């Protein structure tokens, strides 16, 4: 499709480590985007399971690629951003994939006055269950309610905000977007499924996720904002521990 609006270069970054069963779908979802002014960067953490062989199949269509040990997902994000040359940056990891028109749809809706834009994701469970999750920009103080795989950020925003915190294993995106918010960047919302996410990734460890989110809240929120966020986090932990029924859990077999 001919691009007649916002022909800015968009960099897509994929961070991957030992994802031989899913990386190909992620790569193809980027390469098959209807928006063509793309730069694609893959940052591999030193995979040993056949992931590198799959990436090699597409090597001539990948703009930048490195494979070396890293210090986690946040470190991979930082490496990718340091190599990016696009005006906008999107991140799609190896367990996730884009809708075919994801980038085009986002770029169609942003203007010169926008610096961050996000949409919705569709969660895909191992039992075949699907559920859409909308980004809730107004809820950001209470947790990562901005769906990271659906987010696109101007490169100069990352330059001004700084790196992802490599000391966080799950909530590094929550920390980043609270920092973005604190610097006064408004997050634009587009009501469309931009990306698909499998529910068996790192962030599916909800207990650790809530602990890390609380750590980030202590770092960035103060006064009544922190008190409300702490209470919400506490009630959320109780809900997950005692009341939440995971719709994505594989049904138990009744056979011996």
DRENSERO-634677 format. One record per residue: residue number from 0; residue in one letter; x, y, z of N, C-alpha, C in turn. Coordinates in Angstrom, 2 decimals, always signed. Example, Ala and Ser with C-alpha at 12.3 -4.5 7.8 and 13.67 -1.06 7.14 Angstrom:
<recs>
REC    n  res       nX       nY       nZ      caX      caY      caZ       cX       cY       cZ
REC    0    a   +13.19    -5.69    +7.80   +12.30    -4.50    +7.80   +13.20    -3.30    +7.80
REC    1    s   +12.85    -2.25    +7.08   +13.67    -1.06    +7.14   +12.90    +0.03    +7.87
</recs>
This chain:
<recs>
REC    n  res       nX       nY       nZ      caX      caY      caZ       cX       cY       cZ
REC    0    x    +0.85    -1.19    +0.00    +0.00    +0.00    +0.00    +0.89    +1.24    +0.00
REC    1    x    +0.61    +2.18    -0.88    +1.43    +3.38    -0.97    +1.24    +4.24    +0.27
REC    2    x    +2.33    +4.72    +0.82    +2.27    +5.56    +2.00    +2.06    +7.01    +1.58
REC    3    x    +0.99    +7.65    +2.04    +0.71    +9.03    +1.67    +0.64    +9.91    +2.92
REC    4    x    +0.93    +9.35    +4.08    +0.91   +10.11    +5.32    +2.03    +9.61    +6.22
REC    5    x    +2.57   +10.54    +7.00    +3.57   +10.18    +8.01    +4.62    +9.18    +7.52
REC    6    x    +5.34    +9.49    +6.43    +6.31    +8.51    +5.92    +7.60    +8.48    +6.73
REC    7    x    +7.50    +8.69    +8.03    +8.69    +8.68    +8.88    +9.19    +7.25    +9.07
REC    8    x   +10.50    +7.14    +9.21   +11.06    +5.81    +9.47   +10.68    +5.35   +10.87
REC    9    x   +10.27    +4.09   +10.95    +9.92    +3.46   +12.22   +10.88    +2.30   +12.45
REC   10    x   +11.52    +2.28   +13.60   +12.40    +1.17   +13.98   +11.62    +0.20   +14.85
REC   11    x   +11.66    -1.07   +14.49   +11.07    -2.13   +15.30   +12.21    -2.94   +15.92
REC   12    x   +12.12    -3.17   +17.22   +13.15    -3.91   +17.95   +12.54    -5.19   +18.52
REC   13    x   +13.19    -6.31   +18.26   +12.82    -7.59   +18.86   +13.96    -8.07   +19.75
REC   14    x   +13.65    -8.26   +21.03   +14.61    -8.84   +21.97   +14.23   -10.31   +22.16
REC   15    x   +15.22   -11.20   +22.02   +14.92   -12.63   +22.02   +16.01   -13.40   +22.75
REC   16    x   +15.58   -14.48   +23.42   +16.53   -15.43   +23.99   +15.85   -16.80   +24.03
REC   17    x   +16.42   -17.74   +23.28   +15.92   -19.12   +23.24   +14.40   -19.18   +23.02
REC   18    x   +13.99   -18.73   +21.83   +12.56   -18.72   +21.48   +12.37   -19.39   +20.12
REC   19    x   +12.95   -20.57   +19.98   +12.94   -21.25   +18.69   +11.53   -21.52   +18.18
REC   20    x   +10.57   -21.71   +19.08    +9.22   -22.07   +18.66    +8.36   -20.88   +18.26
REC   21    x    +8.81   -19.66   +18.59    +7.95   -18.50   +18.35    +8.60   -17.38   +17.55
REC   22    x    +9.92   -17.34   +17.46   +10.61   -16.20   +16.86   +10.24   -16.00   +15.39
REC   23    x   +10.00   -17.08   +14.67    +9.71   -16.93   +13.24    +8.42   -16.16   +13.01
REC   24    x    +7.40   -16.44   +13.82    +6.14   -15.71   +13.68    +6.32   -14.23   +13.99
REC   25    x    +7.14   -13.93   +14.98    +7.41   -12.52   +15.31    +8.09   -11.82   +14.15
REC   26    x    +9.13   -12.45   +13.60    +9.87   -11.85   +12.48    +8.94   -11.61   +11.29
REC   27    x    +8.16   -12.61   +10.94    +7.28   -12.47    +9.77    +6.24   -11.39    +9.98
REC   28    x    +5.78   -11.21   +11.22    +4.78   -10.17   +11.46    +5.36    -8.77   +11.26
REC   29    x    +6.67    -8.62   +11.47    +7.32    -7.34   +11.20    +7.58    -7.16    +9.71
REC   30    x    +8.13    -8.18    +9.09    +8.48    -8.07    +7.68    +7.26    -7.94    +6.78
REC   31    x    +6.10    -8.40    +7.24    +4.88    -8.34    +6.44    +4.01    -7.11    +6.72
REC   32    x    +4.56    -6.15    +7.46    +3.79    -4.94    +7.75    +3.43    -4.18    +6.47
REC   33    x    +2.24    -3.61    +6.45    +1.82    -2.81    +5.30    +2.58    -1.49    +5.22
REC   34    x    +3.07    -1.02    +6.33    +3.89    +0.19    +6.37    +5.32    -0.21    +6.02
REC   35    x    +5.89    +0.41    +5.01    +7.14    -0.09    +4.46    +8.39    +0.66    +4.89
REC   36    x    +8.24    +1.85    +5.48    +9.44    +2.60    +5.87    +9.89    +2.14    +7.25
REC   37    x   +10.36    +0.91    +7.29   +10.73    +0.27    +8.55   +12.21    -0.07    +8.61
REC   38    x   +12.73    -0.01    +9.79   +14.06    -0.54   +10.12   +13.81    -1.64   +11.17
REC   39    x   +14.43    -2.80   +10.96   +14.20    -3.92   +11.88   +15.50    -4.31   +12.55
REC   40    x   +15.49    -4.34   +13.88   +16.65    -4.70   +14.69   +16.29    -5.87   +15.58
REC   41    x   +17.13    -6.90   +15.58   +16.95    -8.03   +16.49   +18.15    -8.10   +17.43
REC   42    x   +17.84    -8.16   +18.72   +18.87    -8.28   +19.75   +18.69    -9.62   +20.44
REC   43    x   +19.62   -10.52   +20.20   +19.57   -11.87   +20.77   +20.52   -11.95   +21.97
REC   44    x   +20.06   -12.62   +23.03   +20.86   -12.70   +24.25   +21.82   -13.86   +24.30
REC   45    x   +22.11   -14.47   +23.16   +23.03   -15.60   +23.12   +22.30   -16.93   +23.10
REC   46    x   +21.27   -17.03   +22.25   +20.44   -18.23   +22.20   +21.23   -19.47   +21.80
REC   47    x   +20.80   -20.62   +22.33   +21.49   -21.88   +22.05   +20.53   -22.96   +21.57
REC   48    x   +19.27   -22.61   +21.28   +18.24   -23.62   +21.02   +17.80   -23.71   +19.56
REC   49    x   +18.50   -23.06   +18.66   +18.09   -23.05   +17.26   +17.49   -21.72   +16.82
REC   50    x   +17.31   -20.79   +17.76   +16.78   -19.47   +17.41   +17.63   -18.77   +16.37
REC   51    x   +18.96   -18.87   +16.49   +19.85   -18.16   +15.58   +19.73   -18.69   +14.16
REC   52    x   +19.48   -19.99   +14.02   +19.32   -20.55   +12.69   +18.06   -20.01   +12.00
REC   53    x   +17.01   -19.80   +12.78   +15.79   -19.23   +12.20   +16.02   -17.78   +11.81
REC   54    x   +16.68   -17.01   +12.67   +16.96   -15.62   +12.34   +17.80   -15.52   +11.07
REC   55    x   +18.74   -16.44   +10.91   +19.63   -16.42    +9.74   +18.84   -16.55    +8.44
REC   56    x   +17.70   -17.24    +8.46   +16.87   -17.38    +7.26   +16.39   -16.03    +6.74
REC   57    x   +16.27   -15.06    +7.64   +15.75   -13.75    +7.27   +16.81   -12.66    +7.34
REC   58    x   +18.06   -13.07    +7.46   +19.14   -12.13    +7.75   +19.23   -11.00    +6.74
REC   59    x   +18.96   -11.27    +5.47   +19.10   -10.23    +4.45   +17.97    -9.20    +4.50
REC   60    x   +16.96    -9.45    +5.34   +15.85    -8.50    +5.47   +15.85    -7.84    +6.85
REC   61    x   +16.84    -8.15    +7.67   +16.97    -7.57    +9.00   +18.09    -6.54    +8.94
REC   62    x   +17.82    -5.31    +9.37   +18.78    -4.22    +9.20   +19.96    -4.32   +10.16
REC   63    x   +19.68    -4.66   +11.41   +20.76    -4.79   +12.39   +20.47    -6.02   +13.24
REC   64    x   +21.52    -6.77   +13.54   +21.36    -7.98   +14.34   +22.62    -8.20   +15.17
REC   65    x   +22.42    -8.43   +16.47   +23.53    -8.82   +17.33   +23.11   -10.01   +18.17
REC   66    x   +24.07   -10.85   +18.51   +23.82   -11.97   +19.40   +24.98   -12.05   +20.38
REC   67    x   +24.68   -11.78   +21.65   +25.68   -11.80   +22.70   +24.99   -11.87   +24.04
REC   68    x   +25.66   -12.39   +25.06   +25.05   -12.43   +26.39   +24.66   -11.03   +26.85
REC   69    x   +23.55   -10.94   +27.56   +23.12    -9.65   +28.07   +22.67    -9.78   +29.52
REC   70    x   +22.16    -8.70   +30.07   +21.74    -8.66   +31.47   +20.22    -8.64   +31.61
REC   71    x   +19.54    -9.22   +30.63   +18.09    -9.31   +30.71   +17.39    -8.50   +29.63
REC   72    x   +16.06    -8.50   +29.71   +15.25    -7.87   +28.67   +15.53    -6.38   +28.57
REC   73    x   +15.63    -5.70   +29.71   +15.89    -4.27   +29.69   +17.20    -3.93   +28.99
REC   74    x   +18.21    -4.74   +29.22   +19.50    -4.54   +28.56   +19.35    -4.69   +27.05
REC   75    x   +18.56    -5.69   +26.63   +18.29    -5.86   +25.21   +17.57    -4.67   +24.61
REC   76    x   +16.57    -4.13   +25.33   +15.89    -2.92   +24.87   +16.89    -1.79   +24.65
REC   77    x   +17.76    -1.58   +25.64   +18.72    -0.48   +25.56   +19.66    -0.64   +24.37
REC   78    x   +20.12    -1.86   +24.14   +21.00    -2.10   +22.99   +20.28    -1.79   +21.68
REC   79    x   +19.02    -2.22   +21.58   +18.27    -1.95   +20.37   +18.06    -0.47   +20.14
REC   80    x   +17.71    +0.26   +21.19   +17.49    +1.70   +21.05   +18.77    +2.41   +20.63
REC   81    x   +19.90    +1.97   +21.15   +21.17    +2.61   +20.80   +21.50    +2.43   +19.32
REC   82    x   +20.98    +1.40   +18.68   +21.24    +1.15   +17.26   +20.17    +1.74   +16.35
REC   83    x   +19.05    +2.20   +16.92   +17.91    +2.63   +16.11   +18.17    +3.96   +15.42
REC   84    x   +17.68    +4.08   +14.20   +17.79    +5.34   +13.45   +16.42    +5.89   +13.07
REC   85    x   +15.34    +5.18   +13.41   +14.01    +5.64   +13.07   +13.55    +6.79   +13.96
REC   86    x   +12.60    +7.57   +13.45   +12.00    +8.64   +14.24   +11.17    +8.06   +15.37
REC   87    x   +10.51    +6.94   +15.10    +9.70    +6.24   +16.09   +10.29    +4.86   +16.36
REC   88    x   +10.06    +4.35   +17.57   +10.55    +3.03   +17.95    +9.40    +2.22   +18.54
REC   89    x    +9.23    +1.00   +18.01    +8.29    +0.04   +18.58    +9.04    -1.20   +18.99
REC   90    x    +8.52    -1.92   +19.98    +9.20    -3.12   +20.48    +8.23    -4.29   +20.49
REC   91    x    +8.63    -5.37   +19.83    +7.81    -6.58   +19.80    +8.72    -7.77   +20.10
REC   92    x    +8.47    -8.43   +21.20    +9.36    -9.50   +21.65    +9.00   -10.84   +21.03
REC   93    x    +9.81   -11.85   +21.32    +9.77   -13.09   +20.56    +8.57   -13.98   +20.87
REC   94    x    +7.79   -13.68   +21.89    +6.57   -14.43   +22.14    +5.34   -13.70   +21.60
REC   95    x    +5.56   -12.55   +20.98    +4.46   -11.69   +20.54    +4.55   -11.46   +19.04
REC   96    x    +3.49   -10.91   +18.47    +3.52   -10.56   +17.05    +2.54    -9.43   +16.77
REC   97    x    +2.80    -8.70   +15.67    +1.99    -7.55   +15.29    +0.81    -7.95   +14.41
REC   98    x    -0.26    -7.17   +14.53    -1.29    -7.19   +13.49    -0.65    -6.68   +12.19
REC   99    x    -1.16    -7.13   +11.06    -0.51    -6.82    +9.78    -0.41    -5.32    +9.51
REC  100    x    -1.40    -4.55    +9.95    -1.40    -3.11    +9.69    -1.07    -2.30   +10.94
REC  101    x    -0.39    -2.92   +11.90    -0.15    -2.27   +13.19    +0.59    -0.94   +13.05
REC  102    x    +1.74    -0.97   +12.39    +2.55    +0.24   +12.29    +1.83    +1.30   +11.46
REC  103    x    +1.23    +0.88   +10.37    +0.51    +1.83    +9.52    -0.62    +2.51   +10.29
REC  104    x    -1.33    +1.74   +11.09    -2.45    +2.31   +11.84    -1.95    +3.33   +12.86
REC  105    x    -0.89    +3.01   +13.58    -0.33    +3.95   +14.54    +0.15    +5.22   +13.85
REC  106    x    +0.91    +5.06   +12.77    +1.46    +6.23   +12.09    +0.38    +7.07   +11.43
REC  107    x    -0.74    +6.46   +11.11    -1.87    +7.20   +10.54    -2.49    +8.13   +11.59
REC  108    x    -2.35    +7.77   +12.86    -3.03    +8.51   +13.92    -2.14    +9.51   +14.66
REC  109    x    -0.82    +9.42   +14.50    +0.04   +10.36   +15.21    +0.28   +11.61   +14.39
REC  110    x    +0.54   +12.69   +15.09    +0.86   +13.96   +14.45    +2.21   +14.44   +14.94
REC  111    x    +2.64   +15.59   +14.44    +3.94   +16.13   +14.84    +3.97   +16.50   +16.31
REC  112    x    +2.80   +16.63   +16.92    +2.73   +17.01   +18.33    +2.65   +15.81   +19.27
REC  113    x    +2.64   +14.59   +18.72    +2.57   +13.38   +19.53    +3.96   +12.78   +19.71
REC  114    x    +4.21   +12.24   +20.90    +5.52   +11.68   +21.19    +5.45   +10.22   +21.64
REC  115    x    +4.30    +9.78   +22.10    +4.11    +8.39   +22.52    +2.70    +7.99   +22.10
REC  116    x    +2.57    +6.78   +21.56    +1.26    +6.31   +21.13    +1.13    +4.83   +21.46
REC  117    x    -0.03    +4.41   +21.91    -0.24    +3.01   +22.25    -1.64    +2.57   +21.84
REC  118    x    -1.83    +1.26   +21.77    -3.13    +0.69   +21.42    -3.46    -0.45   +22.35
REC  119    x    -4.11    -1.48   +21.81    -4.54    -2.63   +22.58    -3.74    -3.86   +22.18
REC  120    x    -3.79    -4.89   +23.04    -3.22    -6.18   +22.69    -4.28    -7.26   +22.84
REC  121    x    -4.07    -8.37   +22.17    -4.93    -9.54   +22.33    -4.10   -10.66   +22.96
REC  122    x    -4.52   -11.09   +24.14    -3.84   -12.17   +24.84    -4.29   -13.51   +24.28
REC  123    x    -3.33   -14.40   +24.05    -3.61   -15.72   +23.49    -3.16   -16.76   +24.51
REC  124    x    -4.11   -17.54   +25.03    -3.79   -18.55   +26.02    -3.47   -19.90   +25.39
REC  125    x    -2.77   -20.73   +26.14    -2.41   -22.05   +25.65    -3.62   -22.95   +25.44
REC  126    x    -4.76   -22.60   +26.04    -5.98   -23.39   +25.87    -6.86   -22.87   +24.75
REC  127    x    -6.33   -21.90   +23.97    -7.08   -21.35   +22.86    -7.93   -20.15   +23.21
REC  128    x    -7.98   -19.78   +24.49    -8.76   -18.63   +24.91    -8.08   -17.34   +24.48
REC  129    x    -8.89   -16.37   +24.05    -8.38   -15.07   +23.66    -9.10   -13.98   +24.46
REC  130    x    -8.36   -12.91   +24.76    -8.97   -11.79   +25.46    -8.23   -10.51   +25.10
REC  131    x    -8.98    -9.47   +24.79    -8.38    -8.19   +24.46    -8.12    -7.38   +25.72
REC  132    x    -6.97    -6.72   +25.75    -6.63    -5.82   +26.86    -6.37    -4.43   +26.27
REC  133    x    -7.14    -3.46   +26.73    -6.97    -2.10   +26.26    -5.95    -1.36   +27.11
REC  134    x    -5.16    -0.52   +26.47    -4.30    +0.37   +27.23    -5.17    +1.39   +27.96
REC  135    x    -4.89    +1.58   +29.25    -5.62    +2.53   +30.06    -4.62    +3.57   +30.57
REC  136    x    -4.44    +4.59   +29.78    -3.41    +5.58   +30.06    -3.64    +6.24   +31.42
REC  137    x    -4.89    +6.51   +31.76    -5.20    +7.16   +33.02    -4.93    +6.31   +34.25
REC  138    x    -4.70    +5.01   +34.05    -4.43    +4.09   +35.16    -2.95    +3.84   +35.39
REC  139    x    -2.09    +4.56   +34.70    -0.67    +4.21   +34.69    -0.04    +4.21   +36.07
REC  140    x    -0.50    +5.07   +36.98    +0.07    +5.07   +38.33    -0.15    +3.75   +39.06
REC  141    x    -1.14    +2.99   +38.65    -1.52    +1.78   +39.37    -0.86    +0.51   +38.84
REC  142    x    -0.08    +0.63   +37.79    +0.58    -0.53   +37.20    +0.76    -0.32   +35.72
REC  143    x    +1.31    -1.32   +35.03    +1.58    -1.18   +33.60    +0.30    -1.43   +32.82
REC  144    x    -0.58    -0.43   +32.86    -1.84    -0.51   +32.14    -1.72    +0.07   +30.73
REC  145    x    -0.51    +0.40   +30.33    -0.22    +0.75   +28.94    +0.45    -0.48   +28.33
REC  146    x    -0.17    -1.06   +27.31    +0.29    -2.34   +26.77    +1.57    -2.16   +25.94
REC  147    x    +2.69    -2.57   +26.52    +3.99    -2.26   +25.93    +4.16    -2.73   +24.49
REC  148    x    +3.72    -3.94   +24.10    +3.90    -4.34   +22.70    +3.12    -3.48   +21.70
REC  149    x    +2.16    -2.70   +22.20    +1.38    -1.84   +21.32    +1.93    -0.42   +21.27
REC  150    x    +3.03    -0.14   +21.99    +3.52    +1.22   +22.17    +4.57    +1.60   +21.13
REC  151    x    +4.50    +2.84   +20.71    +5.51    +3.43   +19.83    +5.94    +4.76   +20.44
REC  152    x    +7.24    +4.95   +20.53    +7.81    +6.10   +21.23    +8.81    +6.79   +20.31
REC  153    x    +8.77    +8.11   +20.27    +9.77    +8.82   +19.48   +11.16    +8.57   +20.05
REC  154    x   +12.12    +8.45   +19.17   +13.49    +8.13   +19.60   +14.05    +9.20   +20.53
REC  155    x   +13.71   +10.49   +20.29   +14.25   +11.53   +21.14   +13.64   +11.51   +22.54
REC  156    x   +12.47   +10.86   +22.72   +11.91   +10.69   +24.06   +12.80    +9.75   +24.86
REC  157    x   +13.19    +8.62   +24.26   +14.11    +7.71   +24.94   +15.43    +8.41   +25.26
REC  158    x   +15.88    +9.25   +24.36   +17.13    +9.97   +24.60   +17.01   +10.88   +25.82
REC  159    x   +15.85   +11.50   +25.97   +15.65   +12.42   +27.09   +15.37   +11.69   +28.41
REC  160    x   +14.68   +10.55   +28.34   +14.26    +9.83   +29.54   +15.38    +8.96   +30.09
REC  161    x   +16.17    +8.37   +29.19   +17.25    +7.49   +29.62   +16.93    +6.03   +29.38
REC  162    x   +17.80    +5.16   +29.82   +17.71    +3.73   +29.55   +16.66    +3.03   +30.39
REC  163    x   +16.23    +1.86   +29.91   +15.44    +0.96   +30.74   +16.31    +0.47   +31.90
REC  164    x   +15.71    +0.30   +33.05   +16.42    -0.13   +34.25   +16.68    -1.64   +34.17
REC  165    x   +17.95    -2.02   +34.01   +18.28    -3.44   +33.86   +18.21    -4.19   +35.19
REC  166    x   +18.02    -3.47   +36.29   +17.85    -4.13   +37.57   +16.45    -4.70   +37.77
REC  167    x   +15.52    -4.30   +36.90   +14.16    -4.82   +36.95   +14.01    -5.93   +35.92
REC  168    x   +13.41    -7.05   +36.32   +13.29    -8.18   +35.41   +11.97    -8.21   +34.67
REC  169    x   +10.93    -7.58   +35.24    +9.59    -7.61   +34.65    +9.04    -6.20   +34.45
REC  170    x    +9.16    -5.35   +35.46    +8.48    -4.05   +35.47    +9.33    -2.93   +34.88
REC  171    x   +10.31    -3.26   +34.06   +11.14    -2.21   +33.47   +10.33    -1.31   +32.54
REC  172    x    +9.27    -1.85   +31.92    +8.44    -1.01   +31.06    +7.56    -0.07   +31.89
REC  173    x    +7.05    -0.55   +33.02    +6.28    +0.30   +33.94    +7.14    +1.46   +34.43
REC  174    x    +8.36    +1.15   +34.83    +9.30    +2.18   +35.27    +9.55    +3.20   +34.16
REC  175    x    +9.77    +2.72   +32.94   +10.04    +3.61   +31.82    +8.86    +4.54   +31.54
REC  176    x    +7.65    +3.99   +31.54    +6.51    +4.82   +31.17    +6.10    +5.78   +32.29
REC  177    x    +6.38    +5.45   +33.55    +6.19    +6.44   +34.61    +7.19    +7.58   +34.46
REC  178    x    +8.42    +7.25   +34.07    +9.41    +8.30   +33.83    +9.01    +9.18   +32.65
REC  179    x    +8.49    +8.56   +31.60    +8.00    +9.32   +30.45    +6.88   +10.26   +30.88
REC  180    x    +5.97    +9.76   +31.69    +4.85   +10.57   +32.18    +5.35   +11.73   +33.04
REC  181    x    +6.31   +11.45   +33.92    +6.83   +12.48   +34.83    +7.49   +13.62   +34.07
REC  182    x    +8.07   +13.33   +32.91    +8.71   +14.38   +32.11    +7.70   +15.16   +31.27
REC  183    x    +6.43   +14.82   +31.39    +5.39   +15.62   +30.75    +4.96   +15.16   +29.37
REC  184    x    +5.43   +14.00   +28.92    +5.00   +13.49   +27.62    +3.63   +12.83   +27.75
REC  185    x    +2.68   +13.30   +26.95    +1.36   +12.70   +26.96    +1.36   +11.44   +26.09
REC  186    x    +0.61   +10.45   +26.53    +0.54    +9.17   +25.81    -0.78    +9.13   +25.05
REC  187    x    -0.69    +9.08   +23.74    -1.89    +9.03   +22.90    -2.38    +7.60   +22.83
REC  188    x    -3.70    +7.44   +22.82    -4.30    +6.10   +22.79    -5.08    +5.90   +21.50
REC  189    x    -4.87    +4.75   +20.87    -5.61    +4.35   +19.68    -6.36    +3.06   +20.01
REC  190    x    -7.65    +3.05   +19.84    -8.48    +1.91   +20.21    -8.50    +0.85   +19.11
REC  191    x    -7.39    +0.11   +19.03    -7.27    -0.95   +18.03    -6.28    -1.99   +18.54
REC  192    x    -6.51    -3.27   +18.22    -5.55    -4.31   +18.55    -4.32    -4.14   +17.66
REC  193    x    -3.21    -3.85   +18.29    -1.95    -3.61   +17.58    -1.08    -4.85   +17.60
REC  194    x    -1.12    -5.61   +18.70    -0.22    -6.75   +18.85    -0.92    -7.90   +19.57
REC  195    x    -0.35    -9.08   +19.40    -0.84   -10.30   +20.04    +0.25   -10.81   +20.97
REC  196    x    -0.17   -11.29   +22.15    +0.79   -11.73   +23.16    +0.39   -13.09   +23.72
REC  197    x    +1.33   -14.02   +23.73    +1.10   -15.28   +24.43    +1.21   -15.06   +25.93
REC  198    x    +0.46   -15.81   +26.70    +0.37   -15.55   +28.13    +1.38   -16.33   +28.96
REC  199    x    +2.32   -17.02   +28.32    +3.28   -17.83   +29.07    +4.68   -17.20   +29.11
REC  200    x    +4.75   -15.87   +28.96    +6.04   -15.20   +28.97    +6.50   -14.86   +30.38
REC  201    x    +7.58   -14.07   +30.48    +8.17   -13.72   +31.76    +7.16   -12.99   +32.64
REC  202    x    +6.39   -12.05   +32.06    +5.50   -11.23   +32.85    +4.30   -11.99   +33.39
REC  203    x    +4.19   -13.28   +33.07    +3.09   -14.09   +33.60    +3.33   -14.49   +35.05
REC  204    x    +4.51   -14.21   +35.61    +4.78   -14.43   +37.03    +4.18   -13.25   +37.80
REC  205    x    +2.89   -13.36   +38.14    +2.16   -12.21   +38.66    +2.67   -11.77   +40.03
REC  206    x    +3.07   -12.71   +40.89    +3.56   -12.33   +42.22    +4.80   -11.45   +42.10
REC  207    x    +5.75   -11.87   +41.27    +6.96   -11.07   +41.08    +6.64    -9.76   +40.39
REC  208    x    +5.69    -9.79   +39.45    +5.30    -8.57   +38.75    +4.77    -7.53   +39.73
REC  209    x    +3.88    -7.96   +40.65    +3.31    -7.02   +41.61    +4.38    -6.47   +42.55
REC  210    x    +5.35    -7.31   +42.95    +6.42    -6.84   +43.82    +7.28    -5.78   +43.12
REC  211    x    +7.59    -6.04   +41.86    +8.42    -5.08   +41.13    +7.65    -3.79   +40.85
REC  212    x    +6.36    -3.92   +40.55    +5.57    -2.71   +40.33    +5.53    -1.85   +41.59
REC  213    x    +5.41    -2.49   +42.75    +5.41    -1.74   +44.00    +6.74    -1.02   +44.20
REC  214    x    +7.83    -1.67   +43.86    +9.15    -1.04   +43.94    +9.22    +0.20   +43.05
REC  215    x    +8.65    +0.10   +41.86    +8.64    +1.25   +40.93    +7.75    +2.36   +41.47
REC  216    x    +6.61    +2.00   +42.06    +5.73    +3.01   +42.64    +6.45    +3.80   +43.74
REC  217    x    +7.20    +3.09   +44.60    +7.94    +3.76   +45.67    +8.95    +4.75   +45.09
REC  218    x    +9.49    +4.39   +43.95   +10.54    +5.20   +43.32    +9.98    +6.49   +42.73
REC  219    x    +8.80    +6.44   +42.17    +8.31    +7.56   +41.35    +7.10    +8.30   +41.91
REC  220    x    +6.34    +7.69   +42.81    +5.10    +8.30   +43.28    +5.26    +8.76   +44.72
REC  221    x    +4.54    +9.80   +45.08    +4.67   +10.36   +46.41    +3.30   +10.81   +46.92
REC  222    x    +3.21   +10.95   +48.23    +1.99   +11.46   +48.84    +0.78   +10.61   +48.54
REC  223    x    -0.33   +11.28   +48.25    -1.59   +10.59   +48.01    -1.51    +9.67   +46.80
REC  224    x    -0.73   +10.05   +45.79    -0.59    +9.19   +44.60    +0.02    +7.85   +44.97
REC  225    x    +1.06    +7.88   +45.82    +1.67    +6.63   +46.23    +0.73    +5.82   +47.12
REC  226    x    +0.04    +6.48   +48.04    -0.86    +5.78   +48.94    -1.96    +5.05   +48.17
REC  227    x    -2.54    +5.72   +47.18    -3.60    +5.10   +46.37    -3.04    +3.94   +45.55
REC  228    x    -1.85    +4.14   +44.98    -1.25    +3.08   +44.16    -0.86    +1.88   +45.02
REC  229    x    -0.34    +2.14   +46.23    +0.01    +1.05   +47.13    -1.24    +0.25   +47.50
REC  230    x    -2.34    +0.92   +47.82    -3.58    +0.24   +48.18    -4.10    -0.58   +47.00
REC  231    x    -4.04    -0.02   +45.82    -4.50    -0.74   +44.63    -3.64    -1.98   +44.42
REC  232    x    -2.32    -1.83   +44.56    -1.41    -2.95   +44.38    -1.70    -4.05   +45.40
REC  233    x    -1.94    -3.66   +46.65    -2.23    -4.63   +47.71    -3.52    -5.40   +47.42
REC  234    x    -4.56    -4.68   +47.04    -5.83    -5.33   +46.73    -5.70    -6.23   +45.50
REC  235    x    -4.88    -5.81   +44.56    -4.67    -6.60   +43.35    -3.96    -7.91   +43.68
REC  236    x    -2.98    -7.83   +44.60    -2.29    -9.05   +45.02    -3.25   -10.02   +45.71
REC  237    x    -4.14    -9.50   +46.55    -5.15   -10.35   +47.19    -6.08   -10.97   +46.17
REC  238    x    -6.46   -10.18   +45.19    -7.38   -10.69   +44.16    -6.74   -11.84   +43.39
REC  239    x    -5.48   -11.67   +43.01    -4.80   -12.72   +42.26    -4.56   -13.96   +43.13
REC  240    x    -4.32   -13.75   +44.40    -3.99   -14.88   +45.26    -5.21   -15.72   +45.63
REC  241    x    -6.34   -15.04   +45.88    -7.48   -15.76   +46.45    -8.71   -15.85   +45.54
REC  242    x    -8.85   -14.93   +44.61   -10.12   -14.86   +43.89   -10.01   -15.01   +42.38
REC  243    x    -8.84   -14.69   +41.82    -8.75   -14.63   +40.36    -8.74   -16.03   +39.75
REC  244    x    -9.58   -16.24   +38.75    -9.60   -17.49   +38.00    -9.03   -17.21   +36.62
REC  245    x    -7.89   -17.82   +36.36    -7.18   -17.55   +35.11    -7.91   -18.18   +33.93
REC  246    x    -8.47   -17.36   +33.02    -9.18   -17.94   +31.87    -8.26   -18.61   +30.87
REC  247    x    -6.94   -18.41   +31.03    -5.99   -18.98   +30.08    -5.37   -20.27   +30.58
REC  248    x    -5.73   -20.68   +31.80    -5.15   -21.91   +32.33    -5.67   -23.11   +31.56
REC  249    x    -4.79   -24.02   +31.21    -5.20   -25.22   +30.52    -6.09   -26.05   +31.44
REC  250    x    -7.21   -26.56   +30.93    -8.10   -27.34   +31.79    -7.42   -28.60   +32.28
REC  251    x    -7.70   -28.98   +33.53    -7.10   -30.17   +34.11    -7.74   -31.43   +33.53
REC  252    x    -6.94   -32.40   +33.28    -7.45   -33.66   +32.77    -8.05   -34.46   +33.92
REC  253    x    -9.20   -35.05   +33.69    -9.86   -35.88   +34.71    -9.42   -37.32   +34.65
REC  254    x    -8.60   -37.63   +33.63    -8.15   -39.02   +33.49    -6.97   -39.26   +34.42
REC  255    x    -6.86   -40.47   +34.90    -5.75   -40.81   +35.79    -4.46   -40.87   +34.99
</recs>
